[in-house]
Amino acid sequence: MGKPKPNPYLTTSDLIANAIGTAKVFGENRRITNLVASSIGRLILEMDGSGEGDELLAHALSCINAQDAEHVPALYSALNALSVLIE
């Protein structure tokens, strides 16, 4: 019996929360930003065709409020760039 597939919304929320928490202490880390953005992009691609990819990206962007966006501007920009790519 295989492992159950993780909830992509919970995974996305956790990735973003960890990136924001780390950025508040140490400043935004480019490696973490790239890892989080690529992981979310992969999750979106896995959902491709079901319409849920757009919803997941909207969820990801909603996890970053205006105040947090100041701590992770590159991550916020990367997620916005993903929204342009999947349209």
Secondary structure, 3 states (H helix, E strand, C coil): CCCCCCCHHHHHHHHHHHHHHHHHHHCCCHHHHHHHHHHHHHHHHHCCCCCHHHHHHHHHHHCCCHHHHCCCHHHHHHHHHHHHHCC
